[in-house]
Amino acid sequence: MNDQQPYGNSTGAFVRRREWYAAGQGIHFGIDFSARCGTQVVAIGDGTVLKVDARENGSGPHNLLIAHPNGYVSLYGHLVERPTLSVGQAVKRGDPVGLTGDPDLTCTSRPHLHLEIRNSGLGTAFNAHNLIDADWDALQLVGSFGRGFQRNLDDPRKWQSVYDQPDIRFDGPFINEFRNTWPYDWR
Ligand SMILES: [Zn+2]
């Protein structure tokens, strides 16, 4: 696993906020796990298949949404092919549910899994680092894209760790149009 991008106000998301992340108030609203195309994806918890290939939820070319009994929904994005699951089907934690792909459809440019955790209404994405038990401090050490967090120099300590990132409301206003920022906003 490399080229991981955390959830939140990453420097990579900041640079691409208007072209890739406008729907999520300008921040990266999931966690990216770099993996070669065709890597098996497993369900992160027990649940029921909510949607297969829901275009309105982005993360093409193929995606999958699983509703969990605790009210959260997990979204698996940029899958290489349509998952062979039906809406309403029960899945167990660890069940294979899809294969990783590449949003650019090349399998060489940036193949990765994009994982989101949303509310049941799908209008909010949560900071998944606080909901998934993993060694995020170690996982952050690998990768290059947006490894650090963009600083608002008017409030430089805000949103600087994986555990301190804001939940977002889809189609809400940008939250990272910083006036004074670092790294420099070259766009
Ligand atoms: Zn992503």
Residues whose N, C-alpha, C, O or C-beta is under 5 A from the ligand:
A	BS01	ZN	G30 I31 D32 H114
